[in-house]
Amino acid sequence: MGNAQSGFSGQPGDKDRKKDKEKKKWQPPLPTTIGQRKKRKGPDGVAKLPQEFVQNQQRLKPQEEKTQEERARVDELRGSPMTVGTLEEVIDDNHVIVSATSGPEYYVSLLSFVDKDQLEPGCSVLMHQKSMAIVGVLQDDADPMVSVMKLEKAPTESYADVGGLEQQIQEIKEAVELPLTHPELYEEMGIKPPKGVILRCLPKAVANQTSATFLRVVGSELIQKYLGDGPKLVRELFRVAEENSPSIVFIDEIDAVGTKRYDSNSGGEKEIQRTMLELLNQLDGFDSSSDVKVIMATNQIESLDPALNSSWPYRPKDRTKRHIFGIHTSRMTLSEDVDLEEFVMSKDDLSGADIKAICTEAGLLALRERRMKVCNDDFKKAREKVLYRKSEGTPEGLYL
């Protein structure tokens, strides 16, 4: 009985349980490596790092230089935009005042490499887009808008192509063509030719007969969008005409900018008036012996400003009229029968502009008859013509 119990304790199941206890615990597998294992650098490898860095920089230097060269070439082809402005005033050697196209003025610096001899008020300058500093001066070329006004080919029309206007052709020959072709006649006569006429046709025929440069502009083209561009265009127009003299400036539809002035709060109307004032300034600033003649055309002659018609509302006294007659006849060759006191003491309502018109018209009448002396009958006919124009309300000048 006792032997049986001791044999029960030694069964095979007990041995298996002991073996399970004796098994080792699970551990994760070691990571596998692909290729050769990287060797860690010791103290010798760390010492070689600066030398390797210098070698890498030297090897990459040609590539960086090539990249910079290509980048500079791209910038050169693309270019950097610059602002175009107008020089208003030179403050000192390093600072100026300029105005941009949009209108505002800037106090900017002048770079040292800019040629200061070319700087003058009104010239076009190049400004840096960010700092607005002056970096260059544009050449004083003609405005593109003025260049298209000049006719490259001479007009083919002649006086034979105009019919039924014999009197007007004769007058325009004396007022425009003769001063350009034979200015010495006016110098010998001692009178000044008219600066311009108000007329509707015949300008191309005059340009054809005189071989003068012909510039045609419509009055509405002088009205620009931005402030100050209209007067600038007028100045550029007459500058080009002076450079290409002898020339004829034909302004069609002058009533677009030459209407009578009135008080207006509109900025556009004020800009039109400033353009007309610049036109008057250019007409008054012209030398009478200049080879630039102006022809203006309009079908609303009564709407023109009195200043554009050269009228003068001031009525001088007898003493003043005598002095004005003496001024305008001082260089004229007068015959012995001329009595200026007859015209001075007359009751005619003559202004200073009327007296000048009488003297000029008398000289033209003498030239028409191939005479170099002005007689008393010439003054009488000239006075009647000027007074007739005033009574009819016609402005001074030729018209159709």
C-alpha positions in Angstrom: 0.0 0.0 0.0 2.8 2.3 1.0 4.7 1.4 -2.1 1.8 2.3 -4.3 1.6 5.9 -3.0 5.3 6.6 -3.5 5.0 5.4 -7.1 2.2 7.9 -7.7 4.4 10.9 -7.0 6.9 9.9 -9.7 4.4 10.1 -12.6 5.6 11.4 -16.0 3.4 14.5 -15.8 5.4 15.9 -13.0 8.5 15.8 -15.0 7.0 17.8 -17.9 5.9 20.6 -15.5 9.4 20.9 -14.2 10.8 21.2 -17.8 8.4 24.0 -18.5 9.6 25.9 -15.5 13.1 25.5 -16.6 12.4 27.1 -20.1 14.0 30.6 -20.7 11.9 33.8 -21.0 11.1 35.2 -24.5 13.4 37.9 -25.9 13.0 40.0 -29.1 15.2 39.1 -32.0 18.2 41.2 -32.7 17.9 43.8 -35.6 19.3 42.7 -38.8 21.8 45.0 -40.7 21.9 45.4 -44.5 25.3 45.8 -46.1 28.5 46.7 -44.2 28.2 48.1 -40.8 29.3 51.7 -40.6 32.4 52.1 -38.7 32.5 54.8 -36.1 35.1 57.4 -36.5 37.5 57.8 -33.8 39.5 60.8 -32.8 41.3 60.7 -36.2 38.1 61.1 -38.2 36.9 64.1 -36.2 40.2 65.8 -36.9 39.7 65.4 -40.7 36.3 67.2 -40.8 37.7 70.8 -41.4 39.9 69.6 -44.2 37.0 67.8 -45.8 34.8 70.9 -45.5 37.4 73.0 -47.3 37.8 70.5 -50.0 34.0 70.4 -50.6 33.9 74.2 -50.8 36.6 74.3 -53.3 34.9 71.6 -55.4 31.6 73.5 -55.3 33.1 77.0 -56.0 33.0 76.7 -59.8 29.4 75.6 -59.7 28.5 78.6 -57.5 30.3 81.0 -59.8 28.4 79.6 -62.8 25.1 79.9 -61.0 25.8 83.6 -60.1 26.8 84.3 -63.7 23.6 82.8 -65.1 21.6 84.7 -62.5 23.2 88.0 -63.5 22.5 87.2 -67.2 18.9 86.6 -66.4 18.6 89.9 -64.4 20.3 91.7 -67.3 17.8 90.2 -69.8 14.8 90.8 -67.6 16.0 94.2 -66.4 14.9 96.2 -63.3 11.9 98.6 -63.8 12.6 102.3 -63.2 10.2 105.2 -62.8 10.2 108.1 -65.2 9.7 111.5 -63.7 10.2 115.2 -64.4 12.8 117.4 -62.7 11.1 120.4 -61.0 13.9 122.0 -59.1 17.5 121.5 -58.2 18.1 122.1 -54.4 21.8 121.3 -54.1 24.4 119.0 -55.6 22.9 116.0 -53.9 19.1 116.6 -53.7 16.4 117.6 -56.2 12.6 117.9 -56.4 10.9 115.7 -59.0 7.3 115.0 -59.9 6.0 111.6 -61.0 3.4 111.0 -63.7 0.7 110.5 -61.1 1.1 114.1 -59.8 2.9 114.2 -56.4 6.3 115.8 -55.9 9.2 114.1 -54.1 12.4 115.4 -52.4 14.9 112.8 -53.5 18.7 112.3 -53.6 20.9 112.5 -56.6 23.4 109.7 -57.1 27.0 110.7 -57.7 27.4 109.1 -61.1 24.6 111.1 -62.7 25.8 113.8 -65.1 24.7 117.1 -63.4 25.4 119.2 -66.5 22.4 117.6 -68.1 20.0 118.4 -65.3 17.7 121.3 -66.0 14.1 122.0 -64.9 11.6 120.1 -67.1 13.9 117.3 -68.2 13.0 113.7 -67.9 14.9 111.6 -65.3 15.0 108.0 -64.3 14.2 107.2 -60.7 14.8 104.0 -58.6 11.5 102.3 -58.1 11.9 101.9 -54.3 14.1 104.8 -53.1 13.0 107.2 -55.9 16.7 108.4 -56.2 17.8 109.8 -59.5 19.8 107.2 -61.4 20.0 108.7 -64.9 18.8 111.4 -67.3 16.8 110.6 -70.4 17.8 112.2 -73.6 15.8 115.2 -74.7 14.0 113.5 -77.5 10.7 114.5 -79.0 7.5 113.3 -77.3 6.0 110.3 -79.2 2.7 112.1 -79.3 4.4 115.1 -81.0 6.3 113.0 -83.4 3.2 111.6 -84.9 1.9 115.1 -85.5 4.7 115.9 -87.9 4.1 114.8 -91.5 7.0 112.9 -93.0 5.9 113.7 -96.6 5.3 117.2 -97.9 1.6 118.0 -98.7 0.8 117.7 -102.4 -2.0 120.3 -102.3 -1.4 123.7 -103.9 -3.3 126.9 -104.3 -4.6 125.6 -107.6 -6.6 122.9 -105.7 -8.5 125.6 -103.8 -11.2 127.4 -105.7 -13.3 130.4 -105.0 -11.0 131.8 -102.2 -8.8 134.3 -104.1 -9.0 137.0 -101.5 -8.2 134.6 -98.7 -5.3 133.0 -100.6 -3.9 136.5 -101.1 -4.2 137.3 -97.4 -2.6 134.0 -96.3 0.3 134.5 -98.7 1.0 137.8 -97.1 0.5 136.6 -93.5 2.3 133.2 -93.6 4.0 132.4 -96.8 5.8 135.7 -97.5 7.4 135.9 -94.0 8.9 132.4 -94.5 10.1 132.9 -98.1 11.1 136.6 -98.1 11.5 137.8 -94.5 13.8 140.6 -95.7 10.8 142.4 -97.1 9.3 142.8 -93.7 12.6 144.0 -92.3 13.0 146.6 -94.9 9.3 147.7 -94.5 9.8 147.9 -90.7 6.7 145.9 -89.8 6.4 142.6 -87.9 4.5 139.7 -89.6 1.6 138.2 -87.8 2.4 135.3 -85.5 -0.6 133.3 -86.5 -4.0 133.4 -88.2 -7.4 132.0 -87.5 -8.6 130.1 -90.6 -10.2 126.9 -91.7 -8.4 125.7 -94.7 -5.3 126.3 -97.0 -2.7 125.2 -94.4 -1.4 122.3 -96.5 -1.1 124.5 -99.6 1.0 126.9 -97.6 3.3 124.1 -96.4 3.6 122.9 -100.0 4.6 126.4 -101.3 7.1 127.1 -98.6 8.6 123.6 -98.2 8.1 124.0 -94.4 7.7 121.3 -91.9 4.0 120.8 -91.3 2.7 119.8 -87.8 -1.0 119.1 -87.4 -2.7 118.7 -84.1 -6.4 118.7 -83.1 -7.3 120.9 -80.1 -8.8 117.9 -78.3 -5.4 116.1 -78.4 -4.0 118.8 -76.1 -6.4 117.8 -73.3 -4.7 115.1 -71.3 -5.7 112.9 -68.4 -3.1 113.8 -65.8 -2.5 117.2 -64.3 0.2 119.2 -66.2 0.4 116.9 -69.2 -1.5 119.3 -71.4 0.8 122.3 -70.9 3.8 120.0 -71.2 2.5 118.7 -74.6 2.1 122.3 -75.8 5.7 123.2 -74.9 6.9 120.0 -76.6 4.9 120.8 -79.7 6.5 124.3 -80.1 9.9 123.0 -79.2 9.8 120.5 -82.0 8.5 123.2 -84.4 11.4 125.4 -83.5 13.9 122.6 -84.0 12.5 121.8 -87.4 12.0 125.4 -88.6 10.8 126.7 -90.9 7.6 125.0 -89.8 3.9 125.6 -89.7 1.8 124.5 -86.7 -1.8 123.8 -87.7 -4.1 123.6 -84.7 -7.5 122.4 -85.8 -10.6 122.9 -83.7 -8.9 125.4 -81.5 -12.1 126.0 -79.6 -11.6 122.7 -77.7 -9.0 124.5 -75.6 -9.4 128.1 -76.5 -12.9 128.8 -75.2 -13.7 131.8 -73.0 -12.5 131.5 -69.4 -15.0 131.4 -66.5 -15.0 130.5 -62.9 -15.3 126.8 -62.5 -14.8 124.3 -59.6 -14.2 121.4 -62.0 -10.6 120.2 -62.1 -11.0 119.3 -65.7 -12.0 122.8 -66.8 -9.2 124.3 -64.8 -6.7 122.0 -66.5 -8.1 123.1 -70.0 -7.6 126.7 -69.0 -4.0 126.0 -67.9 -3.4 124.4 -71.3 -4.7 127.5 -73.0 -2.6 129.8 -70.9 0.5 127.8 -71.9 -0.6 128.1 -75.5 -0.8 131.9 -75.1 2.6 131.9 -73.4 4.1 130.1 -76.4 2.5 132.5 -78.9 3.6 135.6 -77.0 7.1 134.2 -76.4 7.8 133.6 -80.1 10.1 136.0 -81.8 8.2 137.7 -84.6 11.1 136.9 -87.0 10.9 133.3 -86.1 10.4 130.7 -88.8 7.5 129.1 -86.9 4.0 130.2 -88.0 0.8 129.1 -86.4 -2.5 128.5 -88.2 -5.7 127.9 -86.1 -9.0 126.7 -87.4 -12.4 126.8 -85.8 -16.1 127.0 -86.8 -17.0 128.8 -83.5 -14.9 131.9 -83.7 -17.2 133.8 -81.3 -16.5 131.3 -78.5 -12.7 131.9 -78.4 -11.1 133.6 -75.5 -10.4 137.4 -76.0 -6.7 136.8 -75.1 -6.4 134.3 -77.9 -7.9 136.8 -80.4 -5.2 139.3 -79.4 -7.8 141.9 -78.4 -7.1 144.4 -75.7 -10.0 146.1 -73.9 -7.9 149.0 -72.7 -8.6 152.2 -74.6 -5.6 154.6 -74.5 -5.8 158.3 -74.4 -4.6 160.6 -77.3 -1.1 160.9 -75.8 -0.8 157.2 -75.3 -2.1 156.5 -78.9 0.5 158.9 -80.3 3.2 157.0 -78.4 1.9 153.6 -79.6 1.8 154.8 -83.2 5.3 156.0 -82.9 6.5 152.6 -81.6 4.9 150.6 -84.4 6.0 153.0 -87.2 9.5 153.7 -85.9 11.0 151.2 -88.3 8.6 151.7 -91.2 9.5 153.7 -94.3 6.7 156.3 -94.5 6.0 158.7 -97.3 5.8 162.4 -96.8 2.0 162.5 -97.0 1.5 160.4 -93.9 -0.2 162.3 -91.1 -0.4 160.2 -88.0 -2.0 163.0 -86.0 -5.1 162.5 -88.2 -5.5 159.0 -86.8 -4.4 159.9 -83.2 -7.0 162.7 -82.9 -9.8 160.8 -84.5 -12.8 159.7 -82.4 -12.4 156.1 -83.3 -12.4 153.7 -80.4 -8.9 152.2 -81.0 -7.0 150.0 -78.6 -3.3 149.3 -78.6 -3.9 146.1 -80.5 -6.0 148.0 -83.0 -3.2 150.5 -83.6 -0.7 147.7 -84.2 -3.2 146.0 -86.6 -3.5 149.2 -88.5 0.2 149.6 -88.9 0.7 146.0 -89.9 -2.2 146.1 -92.4 -0.9 149.3 -94.0 2.5 147.7 -94.5 0.9 144.7 -96.1 -1.1 146.9 -98.5 2.2 148.6 -99.6 3.9 145.2 -100.2 0.9 144.1 -102.2 1.5 146.9 -104.6 5.2 146.3 -104.7 6.0 149.5 -102.8 8.6 149.9 -100.0 7.0 153.1 -98.7 3.7 153.3 -96.8 1.5 156.2 -97.8 -1.4 157.9 -96.0 -4.0 156.0 -98.1 -2.6 152.7 -96.9 -3.2 153.8 -93.3 -6.8 154.9 -94.1 -7.7 151.6 -95.8 -6.1 149.7 -92.9 -8.1 151.7 -90.4 -11.3 151.1 -92.3 -10.6 147.4 -92.4 -9.8 147.1 -88.7 -12.9 149.2 -87.7 -15.0 147.0 -89.9 -13.8 143.9 -88.2 -14.6 145.5 -84.8 -18.1 146.5 -85.9 -18.8 143.0 -87.1 -17.5 141.5 -83.9 -14.7 139.6 -85.8 -11.5 138.9 -83.9 -8.2 140.1 -85.2 -6.7 137.8 -87.8 -7.7 136.0 -91.0 -10.7 133.7 -91.0 -13.0 131.8 -93.3 
